[in-house]
Every structure is written in C-alpha cells, then in structure tokens.
Amino acid sequence: MNYRHSFHAGNAGDVLKHLALAFIIDRLKAKPAPITVIDSHAGAGLYALDTGGGEWQDGIGRLLGQEVSTWPAAARPYAEALGGDPMLYPGSPLIALRLLRDQDRLIACETGEEVAEDLRFALAHDPRAAVHRRDGWSALRAFLPIKTGRSLVLIDPPFEAANDFALLAEHMIQAARRASTAIIVGWYPVKGRQAADRLHEVLRSSGIAKILAVELLTQPDHDPLRFAGSGLVVIRPPWHFDTAMAEDLPRLLTLMGQAHTGSVRVDWLSGETVEAE
Ligand SMILES: C[S@@+](CC[C@H](N)C(=O)[O-])C[C@H]1O[C@@H](n2cnc3c(N)ncnc32)[C@H](O)[C@@H]1O
C-alpha cells in the first residue's frame, strides 16, 4: 500500500472529518476532565497544499476565500485549528493537538515509516503527543479503555483495501464495547450507496446505543463509479452534535458553492437504548 494523504489533504472529506473532530474536542473542553484523543490512522500531520493533488481546491480552498466570521458556528473550532498559513493544511493529529489543553493527551498511530517521521516533526515532539509507528487497528485493542477522563477515537483508514469498510465496522464495535464511554468517530468515502448503507446496517444491528451518521456530499450519490463525498459514523456524539451538523453543514455547503449538486444527511442509526451484549 502506498497511500499518501497529501494527495487528498484539505479535500471536502477532510473538511467534514476535521470540522467534526474540532467541534467534538471543543465540546469536551467544556469540562476540566482530561481528554485523550486516539488517532488510529494519523497520516503526516501537516500538508503543503501547493505540492499535493489539488483536491483541496474543492474543499478547504472554497472556504479560505471567505471571512471566518461568515463560517457557520459549528466550524469555528475547525477555523481556530487551521493555523496561520492557509497553504499549510493540518491533518487530524495536528488539529487535535492545537485544540487540546495541558492536561490532555494525543496518541497517534501510523504505519508508514516516512509518514510517521513527518508526523513527529509536524507535532514538534510536543510532550502531550505520542506517535507510534504501528498498526492502528491493533492499537485500539492495546490502548482502550483509557482509565481517566474522556476519550475520543478517530478511525480514518485509507480505504485502499476492499475490506476497510468491514474493518471499520468491526473495530468501531469492538472499541465501543471495550471503552463504554468513549466517543468513536469513523470516516468513510461515499461512492454509490451500497458500502455506506451496509456499514450503517452493521452498526445499526450491533446493539450499541447512540450512533449517528453524518454525510457531506458534494455530488449526487447514485453513481457507484463516482466519489460523491464522505461520511462519519459517530458513536456517542456529544450533546447537540446532531443538531449542529444538521443546521450548519447545509450552510457550509452553500458557502462552498456546492449546494446545487450536494446534500447533507444526518441520521441516528441507533438511539438511547440500553446496549445489548
Ligand atoms: C486517510 S490517511 C489519514 C489522514 C489523517 N487521519 C488526517 O485526517 O489527517 C490514512 C493513513 O493511514 C496510514 N495507514 C494505513 N494502514 C494503516 C494501519 N494499519 N495502521 C495505521 N496507519 C495506517 C496511511 O499510511 C495513511 O497515512
């Protein structure tokens, strides 16, 4: 596998993922309890947009020209985490670290040797962050549950392997069972409905309570050969995450000039029911 996230950095999928990540961290910071963020597939942490694949132009590029004061409220923590240089786009571990406080921790896993080295550099060897060059799937078993405070897990595999949807569902379910209060976020691409609907179905029938699906599509999703956008499945999202996404993602899509072809979906896959073992 030679996936390089630099090709995709800052695209519309990153905008959804990073906006949600920043929003959730911001919500968790309302309480003093320490936060541990586990990023199982962390990437390089910082991307020079002008040397990447150009996908950013239809993602963050559509927002950079707009005053942050015009961005919807749910996107403000994301704006805060982007940093000063618009052409240096932060990946998920750097976004998390920029928002975390002194008492919080980041555990970032990445298998790529050079990518992990780039990540260590991007995180500037911050003592709050630990970069592990290791498999992120098994890391979820190794690190969860975190004993103190709140934990937030981001699972963002490259989706190069045919079984990444199945692995995502399986590991989200296992992680949710191991860590009964953790917030668990999984990202997935939307190319036609089949794989996304199947992922939703597996999670829906897991017996785990409070699972939300959020999709930000820039194109119609009926063509299985065309990338339509991306989605997040979120186990135990914080209070009002659903309403914030339902209200503000359509505004974001309008700001990005993609409302005519795109759409937003926010659906509860399971409610407040007691979890069945
Ligand atoms: C989609 S990118 C991550 C992007 C990053 N989360 C972000 O939002 O900025 C996926 C990353 O996972 C890495 N990777 C692939 N297989 C992995 C595995 N089994 N465990 C950990 N990392 C893996 C790839 O090298 C790649 O850098």
The ligand as an ORCA input file, in Angstrom:
! r2SCAN-3c Opt
* xyz 0 1
  C      -6.639      8.763      5.381
  S      -4.981      8.829      5.889
  C      -5.049      9.591      7.442
  C      -5.401     11.042      7.418
  C      -5.451     11.682      8.780
  N      -6.295     10.929      9.703
  C      -5.989     13.077      8.673
  O      -7.215     13.261      8.741
  O      -5.192     13.997      8.540
  C      -4.659      7.174      6.336
  C      -3.254      6.935      6.900
  O      -3.244      5.633      7.474
  C      -1.964      5.054      7.267
  N      -2.168      3.622      7.449
  C      -2.500      2.669      6.538
  N      -2.700      1.478      7.132
  C      -2.522      1.692      8.474
  C      -2.621      0.865      9.633
  N      -2.968     -0.425      9.532
  N      -2.391      1.428     10.832
  C      -2.045      2.734     10.947
  N      -1.932      3.569      9.895
  C      -2.168      3.051      8.668
  C      -1.573      5.524      5.891
  O      -0.152      5.484      5.753
  C      -2.136      6.943      5.876
  O      -1.156      7.866      6.272
*
